[in-house]
Amino acid sequence: MSNASLPTLNERYDLTCCLGAGSHKTVYLATDSLLRRPVAISVFTSPATTRAPLLREARAMAQIGDLPNLVAIYDVIEADQTFCLVSQYLPGGTLASFLSNAPQPVTNVLRFAIQLTRALDSLHARDITHGDLTPNNILLDADGSAHVSDFGFSNILCDDESAEQAPTFAGTLTYMAPERAWGSPPSASADIYALGCILYEAATGTPPHAGCDPGELLR
């Protein structure tokens, strides 16, 4: 993506490139011209009805502060009816890219287990659940340490009850606890189930139930 095609948010943040895109957001690398540091900016393509819940979630995460193994939230931007979240930039990419379907040494699996358990404990101690923990929303820093991102946002975006269609469950089936797939709300225990699936994948090179289609996974 060329610089000419990048959106303009405000004068403080200079977008450099697109880091990735999903169904509900696009993530950009940017420079904070005021503090002179790189940041990641998530631009959410969400209906107006979800903006208030997104802001509440961002405020809750900002209150946590800079805790180990959680991606820090720096700022919120609302520009051109778009909700944008400014967060810590981690240059190591996603855990999914790091794993690359290859079994990891036991030392790596244990290291990720300690770091991710610490992150979830910090969230759950503050009554915050993630709701969609996967290798794609775990980011690595320059030293290879894992940091959890996107806490709670997928649930807001997928459960918009004002939408014309019926609300759907939020999450990724491969890492979803059975009770979540059948409509139970996000919970600490479901986050721990997802963590178990991620560590299984790190140890074996494949996620649990690999090769199943969505219908098979639900059954």
TORKEPA-749999 format. One record per residue (C-alpha): residue number from 1; residue in three letters; x, y, z. Coordinates in pm, 1 decimal, always signed. Layout:
<pts>
 pos code        x        y        z
 NUM  Ala        X        Y        Z
...
</pts>
This chain:
<pts>
 pos code        x        y        z
   1  Met     +0.0     +0.0     +0.0
   2  Ser   +151.7   +334.4   -104.1
   3  Asn   +165.9   +631.9   +130.1
   4  Ala    -71.2   +817.7   -101.9
   5  Ser   -343.3   +561.1    -36.1
   6  Leu   -311.8   +573.1   +343.7
   7  Pro   -591.2   +754.3   +530.7
   8  Thr   -524.1  +1076.4   +718.0
   9  Leu   -632.0  +1063.4  +1084.0
  10  Asn   -492.8  +1378.5  +1241.9
  11  Glu   -174.2  +1585.6  +1250.1
  12  Arg    -18.6  +1396.0  +1540.5
  13  Tyr     -0.7  +1052.7  +1375.2
  14  Asp   +175.7   +991.9  +1043.9
  15  Leu    +71.0   +657.0   +897.8
  16  Thr   +360.3   +462.0   +746.0
  17  Cys   +215.8   +137.4   +612.9
  18  Cys    -63.4   -116.0   +655.2
  19  Leu    +28.4   -400.6   +891.4
  20  Gly   -281.8   -610.1   +828.7
  21  Ala   -657.5   -613.6   +787.5
  22  Gly   -946.6   -821.6   +916.6
  23  Ser  -1322.7   -823.8   +888.4
  24  His  -1368.7   -541.8  +1139.4
  25  Lys  -1047.4   -340.6  +1138.0
  26  Thr   -731.2   -241.0   +955.3
  27  Val   -405.6   -195.7  +1147.7
  28  Tyr   -143.9    +60.3  +1046.5
  29  Leu   +209.3   +135.8  +1158.1
  30  Ala   +237.5   +505.6  +1239.6
  31  Thr   +472.6   +756.8  +1398.7
  32  Asp   +358.0   +962.7  +1696.2
  33  Ser   +509.9  +1299.2  +1603.7
  34  Leu   +455.9  +1439.3  +1954.9
  35  Leu   +629.9  +1162.1  +2150.4
  36  Arg   +844.3  +1049.6  +1854.6
  37  Arg   +776.1   +679.6  +1880.0
  38  Pro   +622.5   +413.9  +1655.9
  39  Val   +264.4   +310.7  +1735.6
  40  Ala     +4.2    +75.4  +1593.0
  41  Ile   -331.4   +227.0  +1497.5
  42  Ser   -635.8     +1.9  +1460.8
  43  Val   -905.2   +159.0  +1244.1
  44  Phe  -1237.7    -10.0  +1320.3
  45  Thr  -1503.3    -32.2  +1052.3
  46  Ser  -1791.7    -51.3  +1295.8
  47  Pro  -2148.4    +78.7  +1301.3
  48  Ala  -2215.7   +388.9  +1507.2
  49  Thr  -2396.6   +181.9  +1770.7
  50  Thr  -2074.2     +4.0  +1866.1
  51  Arg  -1866.6   +320.2  +1915.3
  52  Ala  -1971.3   +373.5  +2279.0
  53  Pro  -1895.5    +10.3  +2379.2
  54  Leu  -1560.5    +30.2  +2198.3
  55  Leu  -1473.8   +344.1  +2390.9
  56  Arg  -1573.4   +180.8  +2720.9
  57  Glu  -1350.1   -116.5  +2642.1
  58  Ala  -1059.3   +111.2  +2550.4
  59  Arg  -1101.4   +304.9  +2875.7
  60  Ala  -1100.8    -17.3  +3076.0
  61  Met   -779.5   -129.3  +2909.0
  62  Ala   -618.4   +211.8  +2953.9
  63  Gln   -681.7   +183.0  +3329.0
  64  Ile   -475.2   -134.9  +3339.3
  65  Gly   -167.3    +59.6  +3234.4
  66  Asp   +159.1    -84.7  +3110.4
  67  Leu   +148.7   -434.9  +3257.9
  68  Pro   +371.4   -721.3  +3142.2
  69  Asn   +253.2   -917.2  +2838.6
  70  Leu    -44.0   -692.1  +2759.1
  71  Val    -38.3   -450.1  +2466.2
  72  Ala    -57.4    -96.5  +2607.9
  73  Ile   -334.7   +139.7  +2494.0
  74  Tyr   -217.6   +497.5  +2428.6
  75  Asp   -499.0   +694.9  +2268.6
  76  Val   -836.3   +693.0  +2092.6
  77  Ile   -917.4   +886.9  +1775.0
  78  Glu  -1260.3   +947.8  +1628.0
  79  Ala  -1220.1  +1085.3  +1277.1
  80  Asp  -1467.6  +1091.4   +987.9
  81  Gln  -1708.5   +869.5  +1182.8
  82  Thr  -1432.3   +612.7  +1233.0
  83  Phe  -1314.4   +472.3  +1566.4
  84  Cys   -935.9   +435.4  +1592.2
  85  Leu   -732.4   +283.4  +1873.1
  86  Val   -367.8   +383.9  +1919.2
  87  Ser   -160.5   +117.9  +2091.9
  88  Gln   +191.2     -5.6  +2154.9
  89  Tyr   +373.5   -122.8  +1842.4
  90  Leu   +542.4   -461.5  +1870.8
  91  Pro   +780.5   -538.2  +1583.1
  92  Gly   +795.2   -917.4  +1619.5
  93  Gly   +470.2   -990.7  +1434.1
  94  Thr   +202.8  -1234.9  +1546.3
  95  Leu   +246.6  -1560.0  +1732.9
  96  Ala    +70.8  -1728.8  +1439.0
  97  Ser   +349.6  -1618.2  +1205.4
  98  Phe   +613.8  -1726.6  +1455.2
  99  Leu   +467.1  -2074.9  +1499.6
 100  Ser   +425.7  -2132.8  +1123.9
 101  Asn   +278.5  -2481.4  +1179.1
 102  Ala   +605.0  -2609.1  +1329.1
 103  Pro   +639.4  -2773.1  +1672.1
 104  Gln   +829.7  -2549.5  +1913.0
 105  Pro  +1100.7  -2649.8  +2158.4
 106  Val   +969.4  -2717.9  +2508.1
 107  Thr  +1148.9  -2405.8  +2634.6
 108  Asn   +947.7  -2189.3  +2393.1
 109  Val   +618.1  -2354.2  +2489.8
 110  Leu   +689.2  -2301.2  +2860.0
 111  Arg   +797.5  -1941.2  +2800.5
 112  Phe   +478.5  -1859.7  +2613.2
 113  Ala   +271.8  -2042.4  +2877.3
 114  Ile   +419.3  -1828.5  +3157.3
 115  Gln   +383.7  -1500.9  +2966.0
 116  Leu    +27.9  -1560.5  +2844.0
 117  Thr    -91.1  -1692.5  +3180.1
 118  Arg    +46.1  -1375.8  +3338.6
 119  Ala   -141.6  -1162.6  +3086.1
 120  Leu   -473.8  -1343.8  +3135.4
 121  Asp   -434.6  -1327.8  +3513.0
 122  Ser   -396.7   -948.3  +3490.2
 123  Leu   -713.3   -924.3  +3280.7
 124  His   -923.0  -1162.7  +3487.9
 125  Ala   -818.7   -997.6  +3816.0
 126  Arg   -988.1   -683.4  +3680.1
 127  Asp  -1300.7   -866.8  +3558.1
 128  Ile  -1197.9   -830.0  +3193.5
 129  Thr  -1222.8  -1128.0  +2960.3
 130  His  -1064.2  -1151.5  +2618.3
 131  Gly  -1323.8  -1357.4  +2435.7
 132  Asp  -1121.8  -1443.0  +2124.6
 133  Leu   -768.1  -1539.4  +2220.7
 134  Thr   -584.0  -1682.6  +1916.5
 135  Pro   -225.2  -1682.0  +1786.2
 136  Asn   -325.6  -1397.1  +1552.8
 137  Asn   -395.3  -1152.5  +1835.7
 138  Ile    -87.3  -1239.5  +2037.2
 139  Leu   +199.9  -1010.9  +1933.6
 140  Leu   +572.4  -1052.8  +1988.6
 141  Asp   +817.1   -780.6  +2086.6
 142  Ala  +1174.2   -749.0  +1963.8
 143  Asp  +1289.4  -1003.5  +2224.0
 144  Gly  +1023.0  -1257.6  +2126.6
 145  Ser   +808.7  -1208.4  +2436.8
 146  Ala   +434.9  -1254.3  +2385.6
 147  His   +178.2   -977.3  +2446.5
 148  Val   -200.4  -1018.3  +2432.2
 149  Ser   -394.8   -768.0  +2219.8
 150  Asp   -754.6   -706.4  +2106.5
 151  Phe   -904.4   -776.8  +2448.3
 152  Gly  -1282.7   -783.2  +2428.4
 153  Phe  -1322.9   -589.9  +2104.2
 154  Ser  -1433.6   -882.7  +1887.4
 155  Asn  -1728.6   -947.5  +2117.1
 156  Ile  -1850.1   -589.0  +2082.0
 157  Leu  -1820.5   -590.9  +1705.5
 158  Cys  -1990.0   -928.7  +1653.9
 159  Asp  -2269.8   -881.6  +1905.4
 160  Asp  -2422.9   -559.3  +1773.5
 161  Glu  -2791.2   -619.7  +1849.9
 162  Ser  -2901.4   -316.7  +1648.8
 163  Ala  -2792.8   -485.3  +1326.1
 164  Glu  -3064.6   -604.3  +1093.2
 165  Gln  -2941.3   -960.5  +1111.8
 166  Ala  -2943.2  -1163.4  +1430.8
 167  Pro  -2631.2  -1124.5  +1643.6
 168  Thr  -2372.3  -1398.9  +1608.4
 169  Phe  -2126.7  -1540.9  +1857.0
 170  Ala  -1784.1  -1380.4  +1855.0
 171  Gly  -1464.9  -1574.0  +1834.4
 172  Thr  -1262.0  -1824.2  +1636.9
 173  Leu  -1400.0  -2178.1  +1642.3
 174  Thr  -1060.7  -2349.8  +1647.8
 175  Tyr   -978.9  -2192.5  +1986.0
 176  Met  -1333.3  -2157.0  +2121.6
 177  Ala  -1454.4  -2332.8  +2434.9
 178  Pro  -1758.7  -2555.1  +2365.0
 179  Glu  -1990.5  -2347.0  +2583.0
 180  Arg  -1899.7  -2030.9  +2387.6
 181  Ala  -1991.5  -2196.5  +2058.6
 182  Trp  -2340.9  -2258.7  +2198.2
 183  Gly  -2401.8  -1902.5  +2312.2
 184  Ser  -2248.6  -1866.9  +2658.1
 185  Pro  -2092.2  -1525.0  +2725.1
 186  Pro  -1714.2  -1470.6  +2740.8
 187  Ser  -1557.8  -1601.0  +3060.8
 188  Ala  -1221.2  -1649.6  +3226.6
 189  Ser  -1251.9  -2025.6  +3187.9
 190  Ala  -1315.0  -1990.0  +2812.9
 191  Asp  -1000.8  -1774.0  +2784.6
 192  Ile   -802.8  -2046.7  +2961.7
 193  Tyr   -944.4  -2308.5  +2722.4
 194  Ala   -824.6  -2093.9  +2428.8
 195  Leu   -481.4  -2067.1  +2589.3
 196  Gly   -467.9  -2445.9  +2615.9
 197  Cys   -544.7  -2475.5  +2244.1
 198  Ile   -269.5  -2225.5  +2161.2
 199  Leu    -11.2  -2407.9  +2371.6
 200  Tyr   -118.9  -2739.6  +2213.9
 201  Glu    -54.4  -2584.9  +1873.2
 202  Ala   +283.8  -2451.1  +1985.9
 203  Ala   +386.1  -2794.8  +2111.6
 204  Thr   +256.9  -3004.1  +1820.5
 205  Gly   +258.9  -2770.4  +1520.2
 206  Thr   -115.7  -2803.7  +1457.4
 207  Pro   -419.9  -2670.7  +1645.4
 208  Pro   -665.1  -2911.8  +1808.1
 209  His   -923.2  -3052.7  +1564.2
 210  Ala   -708.3  -2951.6  +1265.1
 211  Gly   -878.6  -3010.6   +931.0
 212  Cys  -1234.7  -3000.7  +1062.7
 213  Asp  -1485.5  -2780.6   +884.6
 214  Pro  -1702.4  -2544.1  +1097.3
 215  Gly  -1987.2  -2793.8  +1117.2
 216  Glu  -1757.8  -3068.8  +1239.9
 217  Leu  -1603.4  -2835.6  +1495.5
 218  Leu  -1944.6  -2743.2  +1632.5
 219  Arg  -2042.0  -3108.9  +1663.9
</pts>
